[in-house]
């Protein structure tokens, strides 16, 4: 028998997953049960679109609950590292085509925690480039993106 995967999460990511699970179990699932009962009360189930939609939604809800339970059961909160790692917040100045752009902040998380436009996975091209670099103020990190473009990030600060 293989060993269970263990996930590293930030404290914020773990709390977000716990909150989502609680909401699914205490709010979303009961609402779905009510929707199924109401649709069932409409009569013939074979042609009842509301019933079929509610049952399909039930499957999605239950699958997400199982996924979240697995993640929470098999995860640990990553310890804040003094160097770069999960949970690091890095202020950078992107340099595209030799031109410095507006400073922004990159928050590095596990792949499970990525929120589009808000966090960066350590498994992404940017995350891998930073993981292999000496992350400290003044360092410039070269990142080759999947589309072939090259972007540089000048590190301003790391927390």
N, C-alpha and C positions, 0 to 999 in steps of 0.2 A: 504494500500500500504506500502511495506517495505521501509526501508531507504537504500540509496545507500551505498555500502562499501566505506570506506575511507582508502586509502593506505598511508603509510609513506614511503618516499623515501629519499635517500641521495641527495644532490644537484647534484652530479655527475651522479647519476642514472636518475634523472629527465632530465638533459641535454642530456644524451644518448638516452632516449626515444624520446625527442623532435627532436633530430637530425635524428633518425631512421624514425620518422613519416615524417619529411620534405623530406628526401631522397625517401621514398616510394611514396609520392604524386608528387614530382617534377621530379624525375628521373625514378624510377622503373615502376610506373603506365604508364607514357607515352611510355616507351619502350615496355611494354606489349601490349598497344593499337596498336602500330605499328606492332608488331608481329602478332596480331590477324588479322589486315587488310591485311598484306602480305599473311598470310595463307589462308584467305578468297578469295584472288585474284587467288589462285591456282586452284579454281574450286570446284568440288564436295566435300561438307563439310562432308558428311556421312562417307567417308573413308579417310579423311584428318587428319593424325596423328599430324601434326604441329598445326593445328587449335585446335584440342582437347587438346593438351598439353598447348597451350597458354591460352585457356579458363580455364583450371584447375588451371594454375598459377594465372590467374586473380582472381579466387575465394580465393586463399591463400593470395594474396596481399590485397584484400578488407577486408578479415577477420582480418588480422594483423593491418590494418589501423583503423578499428573499435575498436580493442582491445587497441591499443595505445591511441586513443582518449579517451576511457573510463578511462584508467589508469591516463592519464594526467588531465582529468576533475575531477576525484574523488581522487586526491592525494594531499598531502602537503609535503613540505620538512621538515624532522625531524629536530628539533632544536638540535644543538650539546649539549649533556648532559655533565655535569661535571663528572658524573659517567659513567658506561658502558651502551651502547645502540646502536641504528642504527648509523652507521658512525664511530664507535669506531675502532681504529687501534691498535692492540695489538701485541707486539713482544713477542714471546714465544720460549721456548725450549721444543720440544716434548720429552717425556720420554716413550720409548716403551720397554717392558720387562725389565725394570730397567735400561735401557741404554739411556743416553742423546744423542739426535740426533742434527743435525745442526739447529741453530736458524732460525726461519722464522717469517713472519708477517701474521696475520689474520686480514682481514678487514670485519667487520660485517655489513650486509645490510639486507634489507627486502627480502622476498622470491622472489618477482618479479624481483629483480635486480641481482640475483646470476649469476656470470660468472664462469663457471667451472674452478677450479684450481686457481682462483684469489680472490674470495670472499666467505664468509661463511654466510649462512642464520641464522638469530636469531631463526628460527623455527627448525633448524637441531639439531641433538644430541649435537654437539659441541656448537652451539649457546645457546641452553637451559642450558647446564651445566655452561657456562660462565655467563648467565643471573642470575643463582641461586647462583653464587659464589661471594665472595668479590674480585673484580678485581683490584688488585694493585700489584706492584712489589714484588716478592718473594713468592706470593701465588701459590699453586699448585692446578690445577683444574683437577678433575677426570672426564673422559668422557667414557661412555659405548657406544660403537658403535653398530649399528644394527646387525653386524655379530657376536656380543658377545665379541669381543675384548675390552680390557680396555686400554685406552691411557691417560697419564697424560701430562698436559701442565704446565710448570713452567713459570710464567709471569715475563718478563724482564722489560717491559715498556708499558704504555697505553697512547694513544693520542686521 
